[in-house]
Amino acid sequence: MKLKTLLLSTATVLAVSGGAQAADLAIAVEPIDYVKICDAFGVGYWYIPGTDTCLKIGGYVRLDVWFYDSDRVGDYFNVAQQLTGSTTDPSNPLSTTSGVVAGYLYAQDAYSQSWEMKTQAAAEWNSRSMSDLGVIATNLNFVVTSDNNSLDGTAKTVRFDGGYGAIGPIMFGWTDSTFDPGGGYTYDGDIRSDKKTDQVRLSYLMGTWGIMLGLEDPRDRYGGAINATGNYPDIVLAVTGGVGGLDLRAAVAVTDRTSGTGWGANLAATAKLGVVDIKGSVAYSDNAKSLTGGDNCNSTFSAGTWTGCDDGEWWSGFLSAAVALSSNIKVAGTVSYQDGPDSGDADLLAAGGVYFYPTARSEIGAELLYESPEEGDDSLGGHLRFKTHFN
């Protein structure tokens, strides 16, 4: 009996000891910090573990294909001739002595087609968190582009495609201009102010109305050598709100140039009528063409000095509409017009297309394009787009 009692006692001690060790082991494991959904700022956000910051990551891959009624892709003969004074004869000595640019131009001159392709792959990061000052936001966009119609013919580039930070009502960064009214419902066909600028913006909300005051770098509105004095940044004021079923947006901007003060204004309105969306915009500018579409004119170098230029008075407008035919098919069209101070400045653009959304995160679109410049021949074209995205 004594031996039996001893064995039972030993087994009991071992069992208790093993159970204690198992319990200690379970307690020693650190708890897993699971990712939690953040629904305070919309769909797709989640909390960065260990913080109160919400993050959303998105991106897309897109292929665009354009078709034209003439061979306008890759043929740089006229440019090459102007730069080098040479012909397209590859044996011309200038083709090897005029530098890299001339070599690229000659290479492009050997390719002339009526179509082109471009692929883009983008990544976007958005973060949001709350503070006593309001929302703290960060946005970053990067795009990788494959564009074989570049000068070297093999461009695979990575570019910063915009980004901003926001501390409550103050926004800062390189992003869409406060003046920009936004585009229509088609890929092409609208003439408008469409610039990203380095800026700081102050916003204030009054019920359904909002007011924005921005200071922007004028150099973002030039395509090359500039004509900006730099005495002060561009000053932009925009107002948004709704009246009688219309969403309205108005903006005015002032810029300082060597040719004098430039300014512009625009008004845009958007309405939804059942399955139909309509948007229209009109803009006027004086000595600041970029505010109605395109780039401001550039200064020129003559007799050892830079000479400023005055864009004169320009105006532009577009009307765009989209109709939902079903839950995943829509049609849309846009027509726009721009005119300037000189004869031959007028330009009419139009685009119309059908857009199919196989899923919530994929798109196939096809457009017909038309252009009728005041000087020059009318042209026809087409645009196909294939796109998938995530967020």
C-alpha positions in Angstrom: 0.0 0.0 0.0 2.8 2.3 0.8 4.3 1.8 -2.7 0.9 2.4 -4.4 0.4 5.5 -2.4 3.8 6.8 -3.3 3.2 6.2 -7.0 -0.1 8.0 -7.0 1.3 10.9 -5.1 4.2 11.3 -7.6 1.8 11.2 -10.6 -0.4 13.9 -8.9 2.7 16.2 -8.4 3.8 15.7 -12.0 0.4 16.4 -13.4 0.0 19.6 -11.3 3.6 20.7 -12.3 2.9 20.1 -16.0 -0.3 22.0 -15.8 1.4 24.9 -14.2 4.1 25.0 -16.9 1.4 24.9 -19.6 -0.4 27.8 -18.0 2.8 29.7 -17.6 3.6 29.1 -21.3 0.2 30.4 -22.4 0.6 33.6 -20.3 4.0 34.2 -21.8 2.8 34.4 -25.4 2.3 38.1 -26.4 -1.2 39.0 -27.6 -1.7 39.4 -31.4 -2.5 42.9 -32.5 -5.0 42.3 -35.2 -5.6 44.8 -38.0 -8.9 46.6 -37.4 -11.2 48.2 -40.0 -11.5 52.0 -39.8 -14.8 53.2 -41.2 -14.5 56.9 -40.0 -13.1 58.1 -43.3 -14.9 55.8 -45.9 -14.4 52.4 -47.3 -11.0 50.8 -47.5 -9.2 52.3 -44.5 -7.7 50.2 -41.7 -5.9 51.2 -38.5 -2.1 51.0 -38.6 -1.4 48.6 -35.6 -0.5 50.5 -32.5 -1.8 53.9 -33.7 -5.0 55.8 -34.2 -4.0 56.5 -37.9 -6.2 55.1 -40.6 -4.5 54.0 -43.9 -5.8 53.2 -47.3 -3.6 51.8 -50.1 -4.8 51.8 -53.7 -3.5 51.6 -57.3 -4.3 50.8 -60.9 -2.9 49.4 -64.1 -4.1 51.1 -67.3 -3.5 50.8 -71.0 -4.5 53.6 -73.4 -4.6 53.1 -77.2 -5.2 56.1 -79.5 -6.0 55.9 -83.2 -5.7 58.9 -85.7 -6.7 59.5 -89.2 -3.2 60.5 -90.2 0.4 59.3 -89.3 1.1 61.7 -86.5 3.0 59.3 -84.1 6.8 59.2 -84.0 7.4 61.5 -87.0 9.7 64.3 -85.9 11.0 65.2 -89.3 10.0 68.8 -89.1 11.5 69.2 -85.6 14.7 67.6 -86.6 15.0 69.8 -89.6 14.5 72.9 -87.6 17.0 71.9 -84.9 19.7 70.7 -87.2 19.0 72.1 -90.6 19.5 68.6 -92.0 17.4 66.1 -94.0 16.4 62.7 -92.8 19.3 61.1 -94.6 21.0 59.0 -91.9 24.4 59.5 -93.6 24.2 63.2 -93.0 27.1 64.2 -90.7 24.8 66.2 -88.5 23.1 63.0 -87.4 26.2 62.0 -85.5 27.6 65.4 -84.6 24.6 67.3 -83.4 24.3 65.5 -80.1 22.0 63.0 -78.4 18.8 64.9 -79.1 19.4 64.9 -82.9 20.1 61.2 -82.7 16.8 60.6 -81.0 15.0 62.7 -83.6 16.5 60.8 -86.5 15.5 57.5 -84.8 11.9 58.7 -84.4 11.8 59.9 -88.0 12.2 56.2 -89.0 8.8 55.4 -87.4 5.5 57.0 -88.4 2.2 55.5 -87.5 -1.4 56.5 -86.9 -1.7 54.8 -83.5 0.1 54.7 -80.2 -0.1 52.9 -76.9 0.8 54.0 -73.3 0.7 51.9 -70.1 0.5 53.4 -66.6 0.7 51.6 -63.3 0.0 53.7 -60.2 0.2 53.4 -56.4 -1.6 55.7 -54.0 -1.4 56.0 -50.2 -3.9 57.9 -48.1 -3.7 58.3 -44.3 -6.2 60.0 -42.0 -6.4 60.7 -38.3 -8.3 63.0 -36.0 -6.9 65.9 -33.9 -8.1 68.9 -32.0 -7.4 70.9 -35.2 -9.4 68.5 -37.4 -8.4 65.8 -39.8 -4.7 65.1 -40.3 -4.2 63.8 -43.8 -1.4 62.6 -46.1 -1.7 61.6 -49.7 1.1 60.3 -52.0 0.7 59.3 -55.7 3.4 57.6 -57.9 3.0 56.5 -61.5 5.2 54.3 -63.7 4.7 55.0 -67.4 5.7 53.1 -70.5 5.6 55.5 -73.4 7.3 54.4 -76.6 6.5 57.7 -78.3 9.1 59.6 -76.3 12.3 60.9 -77.9 14.4 57.9 -77.0 11.6 55.6 -78.0 11.9 53.4 -74.9 10.8 55.6 -72.0 9.9 53.7 -68.8 9.7 56.4 -66.2 8.6 56.8 -62.6 7.1 60.1 -61.7 5.6 61.8 -58.6 2.0 62.3 -59.7 0.9 64.5 -56.8 0.8 64.6 -53.0 -0.5 66.7 -50.2 -0.7 67.0 -46.5 -3.5 68.6 -44.4 -3.7 69.8 -40.9 -7.3 70.6 -40.2 -8.3 73.5 -42.6 -4.7 73.9 -44.0 -3.7 71.9 -47.0 -0.2 72.0 -48.6 1.7 70.1 -51.3 1.8 69.6 -55.1 -1.8 68.8 -56.2 -4.7 70.0 -58.3 -4.8 73.8 -58.5 -7.5 75.4 -56.3 -8.6 77.2 -59.5 -9.1 73.9 -61.5 -12.9 73.1 -62.0 -12.3 69.5 -62.9 -13.2 67.7 -66.1 -16.2 66.1 -67.8 -17.3 62.5 -68.0 -15.2 61.4 -70.9 -11.4 60.7 -71.1 -10.9 63.4 -73.8 -12.7 66.4 -75.3 -12.6 69.1 -72.6 -10.5 72.2 -72.7 -10.0 73.6 -69.2 -7.5 74.6 -66.6 -5.9 71.3 -65.6 -2.7 71.9 -63.6 -1.1 70.6 -60.5 0.7 73.3 -58.6 2.9 73.7 -55.4 0.5 75.4 -53.1 -0.8 76.1 -49.6 -4.6 76.3 -49.2 -6.9 77.4 -46.4 -10.5 76.0 -46.5 -13.5 77.1 -44.5 -16.9 75.3 -44.5 -20.2 77.2 -43.9 -23.0 74.7 -43.9 -23.2 73.4 -47.5 -21.0 76.2 -48.8 -17.2 76.2 -48.7 -14.5 78.8 -49.4 -10.9 78.1 -50.3 -8.0 80.6 -50.5 -4.8 79.3 -52.1 -1.3 80.6 -52.8 0.4 78.8 -55.7 3.7 78.7 -57.5 3.2 80.4 -61.0 6.0 78.4 -62.6 3.7 75.3 -62.6 1.6 77.0 -65.3 4.4 77.3 -67.9 5.6 74.7 -70.3 9.2 75.9 -70.5 11.1 79.2 -70.0 8.9 81.3 -67.8 7.5 84.8 -67.8 6.6 85.0 -64.1 8.2 87.8 -62.0 8.1 85.9 -58.7 7.0 89.1 -56.9 4.2 87.2 -55.3 2.6 83.7 -55.8 -0.6 83.2 -57.7 -3.6 84.1 -55.5 -6.6 81.9 -56.0 -10.1 82.1 -54.4 -12.7 79.4 -54.9 -16.3 79.0 -53.6 -18.3 75.8 -53.7 -21.9 75.1 -52.8 -25.4 74.0 -54.0 -28.5 75.8 -55.1 -31.7 74.3 -56.4 -30.3 70.9 -57.2 -27.1 72.3 -58.8 -23.6 71.9 -57.4 -21.8 75.1 -58.1 -18.1 76.1 -58.2 -16.6 79.5 -58.9 -13.0 80.6 -58.9 -10.8 83.6 -59.6 -7.0 83.8 -59.8 -4.4 86.6 -60.1 -0.9 86.1 -61.4 2.1 88.5 -61.7 4.0 88.4 -65.0 6.8 90.4 -66.7 4.1 91.5 -69.2 1.8 92.7 -66.4 -0.8 91.3 -64.2 -2.8 88.3 -65.5 -6.1 87.1 -64.1 -8.8 84.6 -64.8 -12.2 83.3 -63.6 -14.4 80.3 -64.1 -17.8 78.9 -63.2 -18.8 75.3 -63.2 -22.1 73.6 -62.5 -23.1 70.0 -62.1 -26.6 68.5 -62.0 -28.0 64.9 -61.6 -31.3 64.3 -63.4 -32.2 60.7 -62.7 -29.8 58.5 -64.6 -28.3 61.5 -66.4 -25.3 63.6 -65.1 -24.6 66.9 -66.6 -21.6 69.3 -66.1 -20.7 72.6 -67.7 -17.9 75.1 -67.3 -17.0 78.5 -68.7 -13.7 80.3 -68.1 -12.1 83.7 -69.1 -8.5 84.9 -68.8 -6.5 88.0 -69.6 -2.7 87.6 -70.0 -2.9 84.1 -68.4 -4.0 81.5 -71.0 -3.4 78.6 -68.6 -6.4 79.6 -66.7 -8.6 78.7 -69.7 -6.6 75.7 -70.9 -3.0 75.0 -72.1 0.1 76.8 -70.9 1.0 80.4 -70.4 3.2 81.8 -73.1 6.9 81.8 -72.5 9.4 84.6 -72.6 11.9 84.6 -75.5 15.6 85.4 -75.6 16.5 88.1 -78.1 19.5 90.5 -78.3 20.9 89.2 -75.0 17.7 89.8 -73.0 14.6 87.9 -72.1 11.4 89.4 -73.5 8.1 88.8 -71.9 4.9 87.9 -73.7 1.2 88.8 -73.1 -1.3 86.0 -73.7 -4.1 88.4 -74.4 -7.8 87.5 -73.7 -8.9 83.9 -73.9 -12.1 82.1 -73.1 -13.1 78.5 -73.1 -16.0 76.3 -72.1 -17.2 72.7 -72.1 -20.4 70.8 -71.7 -20.4 67.1 -70.7 -23.1 64.5 -70.0 -23.2 60.9 -69.0 -26.2 58.4 -69.1 -26.3 55.2 -67.1 -27.8 52.5 -69.4 -27.5 49.8 -66.8 -25.7 49.1 -63.5 -22.4 48.5 -65.4 -22.7 50.4 -68.7 -22.8 54.1 -69.4 -22.4 56.4 -72.4 -21.0 59.9 -72.2 -20.1 62.9 -74.5 -18.2 66.1 -74.1 -17.8 69.1 -76.4 -15.6 72.1 -75.7 -14.4 75.3 -77.4 -11.5 77.7 -76.9 -10.7 81.0 -78.6 -8.0 83.7 -78.2 -7.1 87.2 -79.3 -5.7 86.2 -82.7 -7.3 84.8 -85.9 -6.7 81.1 -86.0 -6.8 80.6 -82.2 -10.2 78.9 -82.1 -10.4 75.2 -81.5 -13.3 72.9 -81.1 -13.0 69.4 -79.4 -15.5 66.7 -79.0 -15.5 63.2 -77.6 -18.2 60.5 -77.1 -17.9 57.0 -75.9 -19.3 53.9 -74.2 -17.9 52.5 -70.9 -18.3 49.0 -69.6 -17.5 48.1 -65.9 -17.3 44.2 -65.7 -16.7 44.5 -62.0 -16.6 47.3 -59.4 -12.8 47.5 -60.0 -12.4 47.1 -63.7 -13.2 49.2 -66.8 -13.2 49.1 -70.6 -13.9 52.3 -72.5 -14.0 53.3 -76.1 -14.3 56.9 -77.5 -14.5 58.6 -80.8 -12.6 61.9 -81.0 -13.1 65.0 -83.2 -11.1 68.2 -83.5 -11.8 71.2 -85.7 -9.2 74.0 -85.4 -9.9 77.4 -87.0 -6.7 77.0 -89.0 -5.9 73.5 -90.3 -7.7 70.4 -91.2 -10.4 68.6 -89.1 -9.2 65.4 -87.6 -10.8 62.2 -86.3 -9.5 59.7 -83.8 -10.3 57.0 -81.3 -9.3 56.1 -77.8 -9.5 52.7 -76.1 -8.8 52.2 -72.4 -8.5 49.0 -70.3 -8.1 49.5 -66.5 -8.2 47.6 -63.3 -7.8 49.1 -59.9 -7.9 48.4 -56.2 -8.3 50.4 -53.0 
